[in-house]
């Protein structure tokens, strides 16, 4: 029985390690689509920033763990401890003078979440925000997305 437990623990570790790049690819796909839309609308492309990406991914992971979109129906912009996107960016070492955040749940693909955000006035305003310069996107299975756009001070 100990051997089976060891194998299962190892497989879980292996699955986590092999699925992380796929999640990063999905997040990058969302960034690419957002930048393509920004270009079409005469906006500058946003630069992927590691601090924004870390903040977005950690928040997506937390929301997925808490059941956002299933048992948790609101409050997606707030962390478990009540944190805001500005506080999460600061925690990652990014001092933002301008910051916006989009939360998405239920979309299984980057194009699905980007299309939904573009069809929502508030979300699309955030994606096209003229003052943002950097971007970070996080994706947590099964279907939780976070986009943070910001400009440093």
Protein Blocks (a to p, Z undefined) as FASTA:
>chain_A
ZZmmmmmmmmmmmmmmmmmmmmmmmmmmmmmmmmmmmmmnopacddddfklmmmmmmmmm
mmmmnopoilmmghklpcfkopafklmmmmnopacfbdcddddehiabfklmmmmmmmpm
klmmmmmomkbmbdcdddddfbbccddddddZZ
